[in-house]
Amino acid sequence: MGETMIDHGSIIICNRTNNIITNIKVHIVNGLPDNTWWLVFRCQSKDDDLGYQKLLVGQEYYWKFRVNLFGTTLFFCHFYWGDKDKVFDVFKASTHFPDCSPVDEDIPRCYWLVKDDGFYFSNKMGDPADSFDWEKLYSW
């Protein structure tokens, strides 16, 4: 599985659970059917534009950043697949920070699995075929 990592952000916040300075990782996983269009997306915050990314089926893209001091960090993505598109917040500090902080991880992570019927969220990477760890939050 191919991966790309970009490190963004310079303002830090203490983790609410243990007061240790922390980063967040957001992962986008292409779980679309084989032999279909590329998944194309562009993710941005107020301060950072990660540019357009293209993933083949099974590939993953992630980036790491720090939540700002005020806890207002927000990243949104615009996804394109064939003639479909969708825009939503992939990380909003007030909403996702607690959900992306499993106790067994060194760095809190948010995972988004993109499938033909929509977008699934998890705080731990599981087999995309296993729906137990994935919660569908958005449709195309």
Buried (B, 14 or more C-beta within 10 A) or exposed (E): EEEEEBEBBEEEBEBEEEEEEBBBBBBBBBBBEEEEBBBBBBBBBEEBEBEEBEBEBEBBBBBBBBBBEEEEBBBBBBBBBEEEEBEEEBBBBEEBBEBBBEEEEEEBBBBBBBBEEEBBBBBEEEEBEEEEBBEEEBEB
